[in-house]
Amino acid sequence: MTVRMRIFCSYFLLITGALALTVFLSQSLVRNVFRESGLKSYRRELVYTTNRLQTRLDHVKDYQRTVALDTVVTDTFASYPRVLESEHDIYSMNRILRKRVTTIIGTNQEIYQYVFVTLEGTFLFFGDENAFQTSVGEVLGYDFFLENNAKRNLVLNGPYEMERANGELLRFFVLSKQVVDLNTLAPLGYVAFILKEDFFSDIFEENMPFEIQVDFYLISKDMQVLSSSKKETVGSRLEDVENFSDQNLRQLQEKGICEIKDEEGTLLYTMTQMEDSEWSVVHVTSMDALLRNETMVLRIALVIGMITCAISLCIARLIAYRITEPIVKLSRKMTNYQAEDGKGDTLPCISRNEIYNLYFAFDCMVKKTDQLMQQIYVEQEEKSNYQFQLIQSQIKPHFLYNTLEMIKSLVDCKMYEEAGRAIMAMSRFYRLSLNSGNDITTVAQEMELSQQYLYIQRLRYAEYMDYSIMECEGMDQYAIPKLTLQPLLENAIYHGIKEKQENGKIELTIREIENGLVFIIEDNGAGMTSEELKKLRDALKDPQKKKEDSFGLYSINRRLHLFFGVEYELEIESEQFVFTRVTVQIPKVSLNDLQEEIPKLKGELRRNLY
């Protein structure tokens, strides 16, 4: 497969996998969202319906309070004796009360009947009383009012049943109140409104959402069904009708909501407490009906996802083409270059996989680059040797000329003994510096070379230069790169003591520590400013910043890195017109060991070049 096809297939798998994962995760998420949204909407509808029922009931209660407190009604009850014996009295009282109540409540269809009861138990009926085989008085009895209306508050009771003349049953509720004398508050009688069971059920049937099948139960405090969309359940207990367990019933009473699963699905039960009453309304609906839009939304989301997937794949093909176009062009160029070059390794075969072709072409290029790097290393090593030889060549002629002129001066002054010592010192210095062409010498020989050099320089600058050397014993067993200390001493003379033109001193100290040797070269010459010291330190660390006047220090620092590692380098401290101190630390290495390590060090240099 080509790289383009691989990218396209990978993108295709990622898109389809992401789509499948999204559908899987969103199914649960969407269900929860729809469930919460459906429940909130459903609860709002139920609260609205319950409020409508409460408002309708409060409206009837207001009528009853108005009738019970009306002065015509109270005066009528007070005017007639408690026992109505004559038909005339009954007719007169009935006519007065009917006319007054009709004036108050008008043609209100919510009140099925209204009944007045005197203190002696005489019932005055207003309504379709003759259509029933039994009267309200026979169903309720006078004791009903004595027990329920002992106080002056409204009382709602029911349901009760009366049989019609055609054999049908009428379920009704009784809203009763005591009628009292407004002046003495003495009881005069009772007034009762008869409300059919449809008074409650019609509210639910008219106001429930038409798209959702909802059953309802109006229940009392002891969970008895007072009214229901299922007429056959009136009078039964709710737990018997719906087969509630004790846990389900307790959850419904405490939380007002309960879910029960059965073979047909999940039923949702909600309970709402009515105001100023111990009655509650329980609604029952199918949870699946509430979430019926969930499946439709998921299907729409799936269709949209598939369309998005198709569009994404088209875009993926375009992206794959754009991404791989440079790779394809580069692969062709590399392949053509290898075919035209005809040197070295050639591609074993031309593959459709551009990366495969690039790999072999790049491998051939790396081999050629390795050959070039080998050549560069050789040139770099030759350059390094040339730089070291340049340092030696700088030492030999200038120092030789100056020393010979000094010896001539001593001879002219007839200081033959000093001249002879100078000649011996110069001879010893050059013998040690040449060292049979070896780059490595012992610490003892390097210290002797430094001593001969300082002795000769003091003869030249005897008027303002002095020196001291503090050595340690046993230094002939340790090795050091040749001419490591001499350039540092030369800098101390020419850039320190000579520039100050005052009595100066150079101290060369060697100290032996646990794992190495420390050389300290300190002078009290001109020193350096903080800016000059910073530039010099930067030049030692960065080859691009080195200057001609710091070439010798950079060369020494580089040789220390080469032979002993980057952790060994020159440390320079200085303060203008006070001092300059150069510290060199090297490990304790024997001459033979250091000579054996030189090939490894050169190999490390070769790797650094890469």
N, C-alpha and C positions, 0 to 999 in steps of 0.2 A: 504494500500500500504506500502511496505517496504521503508526504507530510501533510499536504492539503487535505487528503481524505481522512487521515488520522485525526486531524484537528476537528474536521466536520463530524466524524463519528463520535469523538469524545464529547463535543458540544451537544450532539444529539442525545447521548446517554445522560449527560448532566441535566439537560432540559426535561427529558421525560422522567428521570428520577426525581427531580425537584417538583415536577407537576404531581407525580404520584404521592410524594411525601406531603405536599401541600394539601392535596385532596384528603389524605388520611388524617392530617392534623386539623384541617379546617372543619372536617365533619363534626368532630367533637366540640370544637370551638363554636361553630355556627349553631349547633344544637343548643349549647348553653346560652348563647346570645338570644336565640329565638325563644328559648324557654323563659328566660328572664323577661324579655320584651312581651311575650304572650301572657305571662302571668301578670305583669303590670297592667297591661291593657284589660285583661279579664277582670282583675280586681277593681279597676276603675269602673268598669261596667256594673259590677256587682254592688259597689258602694253607691253608684248613681241610682240603681234600682231600689236598693234598700232605703236610700234617702227619699225616693219618691213614695215608697210605702209609708215611711215615717211621716212624711208631709201630709199624705192623704189621711192617715190616722189622726194626726194632730188637728187637721181641719174638722174632722167629725167631733173630736173632743171639744174643740172651741164651740161648735154648735150646741153640744150638750151643756157646757158651762153656761152659755147664754140662756138656754131654756131654763136651767135650774135656778138661775139668778134673776130671771125676769119677774118683775113685780106683779104682772097680771097672773102669772102662774102661781107665785107664792100667795097672792091674795085669794085666788080661786081655791087653793088647798086650805087656806085659813077660813074661808067663808062657809064651806060646806062641812057638815059633821063628819066625824070619822067613819060612821057607818051609813052608807047610802042605802036607804030602804026603799025609797020610791023611785019609780022609773023616771019621773020628772026630774028629780035631782041628778040622777045619773046622766040623763040626756043633756041637762043644762051644763053640767060640769064638762061633759064630753065635748059639747059644742064650743064652749069657751076655750078649752085647752086646744082643740083641733085648730080653731081659727088662729090662735096665738102662735102655735108651733108652725102652722103653715106660713104665717107671716115671717117667722124667723128663718126657717130652713128652706122655704120655697119648694121647688120641685126637685130637690136633691135626690138623685137616684142611688147614692151610695148608702143611704139609710133605708133598709128594707121595711122595718117597722119601728114604731116607738111606743112605749108602754108607760103609763103612769100608775103608781100603786100608792094607795092611801096607807096611813099608819095602821088601819084595822084590816088591811089585806085585800081591799077592793081593787081589782085590776081594770084599767081603762085601756083598751087596745085601739090602735090606729094603724090600719094596714089591711093586708089580705088575710085576715084571721080566719074567715069562714072557709077558706080553701084547704084547711088542715083538719084532720080528724081529731087532733089534740091541740090545745092552746098552749101559749107560752107560759101561762100561769100554771097549768098542770105540769109542764116540763120542769119549770124552775121551782115553783112554790114560793110562799111568802117568806119562809125561813132563809131562802137564798139571799134576800135583801138585808135581812137582819144580820146575817153572818158577814156578808161582803161589804156592806155599806154602813157599818157601825160608825165610821168616820166620814168626813165630808169630801174625801178625795174620790177621784174617778177610779173605777175598777173594771178591767177587761177580763172576761172569763170565756171559756169555751174549749173545744166546740161541743155543741149540743145538737140533738137530732129531733126533728118533728116529721111525722109522716103526713104526706099530702093526701088529698082525697082520692087521687089516682094511684096511690100506693108508693109514690116516690118519696125518698128521704131528703130532707133539707138540713144541711149542716149549717149552723149559725153560731155567732159569737154575741155576747151580751156586754155592752158598755153601759154601766149603771153608775148613778150618783144620787146622793141624798139631797132632798129639797128642804131648806131650812128657812125659818123666819129671819129676815134680814136684820131685824131689830134685836130679837132675843136669842137668835141662833138656835131656836128650838126646832127639832125635826118636824116636818109637816108631811113628808111622804118620799116617794122615790120616783126617779125618771130613768128609763132604760131604753137604749137604742139597740135594735136588733140588726146585726151585720151578717150578711150571708158569707159563707166561706169563700165565695168568688170575690169578695171584697179584697182579699189578700192575693189569691191566685191570679186574678186578672192583671195585677201590677206586673208580676213576673212574666206572664205570657205576652204582655204588650210591650215590655221594655227590654227584654233580653235580646242579645244579638241574634238575628235571624239566621246567620250563617253557621252558628254553633249550636249544637243540641245540648241544652242545659235542663237538668231537673232540679227542683228545689224542694226544701222541707222547711216549714215553719215549726219550730220545736219549742217546747217549754223547758223550764229549768231542769226537770227530771228526764229530759231527752225524749219526751212523748211527742209524736207527730201531731200537730194541730191542723196544718194545711199542707198540701203537697200537689205537685203536678201529677203524681200518681194517686188518684182518689182512693184507691183500695188500701193505701197504707195509712190513712188518717186514723188516729186512735192507737196505732201501734208504736212500739219503741224503735228509735232510730237504729240501734245496734242490731235489732232483729230484722229490720228491713234490708239493711245493707251488709249484713254479716260482718260487722266490725269485730276485730279482736280488741281485747282490753288495751293493748299498746296503741292501736290505731285510734281508739276513742280518746285515750288520754292525750295523744299527740294533737288531735283535732281540738280538744278543749283547751290545751295549754298554748299551742302555737297558732291556732286558727286555720291551719292548712295541713293536709295529709294526702299522700299518694298511695294508692293500692293497686297492685298489678294482678291481673287475672288472665285467663286464656284469651280474652278478646282484646286486651290492651291494658293501658294504664288509666285509672280513673283518678281525677283530682277533686278533692273535697275541700271546701272553704267554708268557714263559719264567721258570721258577722253578728255582733250583739246589737239589739235594738235599744234605742234610747228610752229612758223612763219605763223600762219593762224588763222582765226576766226572760223574755222570749229571745230567741236567736234564729237566724236564717242560715240554712245550710244549702249550698249550691253544689251540684255534682255535674261534671263535664268530662269529656274524654281528653286526656292530654295529647293524644295523637291528633285530635281535631284542632287543638290549639297550635300544634306544630306542623300542620298540613302544608304550610308554605315553605317549610324547611327543605323538603325534597325538591320542590320546584326551584328554589334558589340554588341548591347544590347542582341540579342539572344545568341551570343557566351558567353557573360558575364553571362547570366542566366543559360546556360548549365554548365559553369564552377562553378557558385555558387551552383547549385544543386549537382554537384559532390563533391564540397567542403563540402556542408552540410552533404552529406552521409558519407564522411570520418570523419567529425567532430562528427557525431553521434556515429560512431564506437569508436572513441577516447573517447567520453563522457561516453560510456558504460564501457570502461576500467578504466577511471578515477573514475567513480562512484563506481566501484568494489574496486579499490585501496583505496579510501577515506573511504568507509563504512566497509571495512574488519575489522579494529580495533574496530569499534563500534559494529559490529555483534559479534565479539569474546567477547568483554566486556559485552555485553548484555547477552550472553549465560552464562558467568561466574557468573554474578550477579544473574541471574535467578537460576542457579544451586546452588549457595551459599544460596539463600533464601530458596530453596526447601530442602537443606540438613540441614540448621540451625534449622528450625522448631520452632524458638522462635520469639516472637513479631509478627508484621504484615507480612503476606504473600501476594504474588501477587494474585489479584482477578481472573486473567485469563492470559493465555499466548497469547500475541498478535503477529502478524507478524511485527508490528511496533516496532523496536528495541528501539527507543526513549521512547515509552510508557513503555516498560519494565524497561528501565533504570530509568525512573522517579519514579516509585513505589519502585524500589530497592534502589534508592538514598534517597527517603523519609524515608524508614525504617532505612537506615544508619544514616541519620540526627537525627532521634529520639534516636538512640543508642548513637550517639555522644553527644547529649544534656544531656543524663544521665551521661555520662563520664565527661562532662564539669561541671555539677552540683557537681559531686564528687570532681573534681579538685578545684572548688571554695571553697568548704568546707575545703579542705586541705590547700588551700592558705590562707583562713581566719584564720585557726588555726595557720598557720605558722606566719602570721602577729601578732596575739596575743602573740605568743611565743617570737617574736622579741621584742615586747614592754615589755613583762615580763622580758626578758633578760636585757633590759636597766635598769629596776627597780632593778633587782637582782644585777646588777653591782653597782648601787648607794648604796643600803642598806648595804652590808657587808663592803666594803672598806671605805665608808664614816663613817660608824658606828665605825669601828676599829680605824680609824685615830682620830675621835672626842673623843673617850674614852681615848685614849692615851694622847691627848692634855689636857683633863679634869684632868687626873691623874697628869700630870705635873703641872697644876695650883694648885692642892691640895698640891703637894709636896712643891711647892713654897709658900704655905700658902696664896694663892690668892683665898680665899674662895668665895668672892663676884663674881669675874670673872668666877670662876668655876660654881657657881650657875646659873649665866646668861647663860653660855654655855649649861648647862643641860636643862634649860628652852627652849633655842633656838633649841637644838636638838630635844626635845620633840615636840615642835610646828612644826618643819620641817617634822618629820616623820608622824605626824597626818595629815598634809596637803597633803603629798605625797601619803599616803594610800587612803584618801578621800572616805572611805567606799567602795572601790573597783570600783568606777566610773571612766570612762575615761575622763569625762568632768568636768571642774571646772570653777569658775568665774575668771575674770581677776584680781580682787582684791586679791583673795586667791593665785593666781599664783605669783603676785607681792610680797605678804607677804612671800611665800615659798622662793622666790629668795632672799628676804632681809635676812631671817634667814640663808640661805645657805651662803651668802656673809659675814654675821657677824661671823659665825663659821670659815670660811676660813681666815678671817682677823686675828682672834686670833691665827691661826696656822702660818700664814706668815706675822706677824705684822711688821717684820723688812724691808720688801720691797713691801708690798701690801696695797693699800687703795681702797676705792670704794665710789661711790655716786649714789643715786637713785632719779630721778625726776618723781613724780607720778602725776596723774590727779584724780580729784574727780569723784565719780559716776561710778567707774569701777566695782562695785559689780553687775551691771545689765547686763553685757556682759559676754559671755562664751568664753572659749579657751580650747583646748586639754591639759590635765594635763601633766606636765613636758615638756613643750615646751621651756621655757627659761632656766631651770636649766642646761641641757646639753650644751647650748651655753655659759653660765657663766663658766662652768667647763672647756670648751675648752679655754676660754680666760685666765683662771688661769694657766692651765698646759702647754698649747702650746704658751702662750704669755708672761705673767708676769714671770712665774717660769723659763722659758728658758732664758729670758734676764738677770735674777739675778740682777736687779737694781730696784730702786724705781719705781713702776708702779701703775697705777690706772685703775680701771674698772668703766665705767659709764653706768648705765642702765637708759634709758629714754623712757617714753611712751608719745606719742602725739595722740591727737584725731583729726581726719580729718572729712570731710563731711560724707563719707560713710564707714569709718572704723577706725581702730586703728593701729598705727605704733609703734613697739618696736625696739629700737636701742641699741645694746650692743657694746661698743667700748672700746678697751684697747690700751695702748701705749707700748705693749710688743714687742716680736721678729718679728712679722709680717711674711710675705711670699714674696718670689720672684714672678715675673710675671708668670714664668713657673709653679711654685707650685700652684698659684692661678688658672691658667687655668685648670690644671689637677683636682683640687678640684671642680671647676664649672662643668667640664665634668662629673665627677663622680656623681654629684647630678642629672644631667639630664639623664644619661644612667646607668641603674642598672647594666649592664655588666661591667662597669668600676669602680664601687665602691670598695673601699679598706677597710681594717679593721679599719684604723685610721679615716676614714670618715663615718663609719657605723652609728654613732649617728646622724650626720648631715643628712645623707640620710634618716634615719628613721623619723626625724622631718619633713623633706621636703615632704616625702611621706604621712605623716599624714595630713599635710596642704592641699595637693592635695585631699586627701580622704574626708576631712571634708568640705573644702571650695571651691574646684575646682582648675584646673591646673593653673589659673591665679595668685593664691596666692602661693608664694614660697619664699625660702630664697634668699637674695641678699647679696653677700659677696664682700667686698672691702678690699684691704690690700696693704701695702708698707713695704718692709723689714726694720726692726729696727725703724719703725715710728709708724704704727698703724695697727689695724685690726678692721673692722666694719662689723657687721652682722645686717641686717635689716629684720624684720618680719612684714608683713602687713596682717591683718585679717579683715573681715567685722564685722560690728556691729550686732551681733546675740545674742539673749537672751539664757539663759541656757535651758529653756523648748523647744524653737524652735529648737535648735541644737540637743537636744536629740530626737525630733520627726523626724529630717532629717536623723538620722543615718540609719534606714532601707532603705531609698531611696539611700543613698550613697553606701550602700552595694550592692544594685541592680545595680548601675552604675558600681561598681567594677566588678560585675559578667558579665556585657556586655563587659567590656574592656577585660576580659579574652578570650572572643570569637574572 
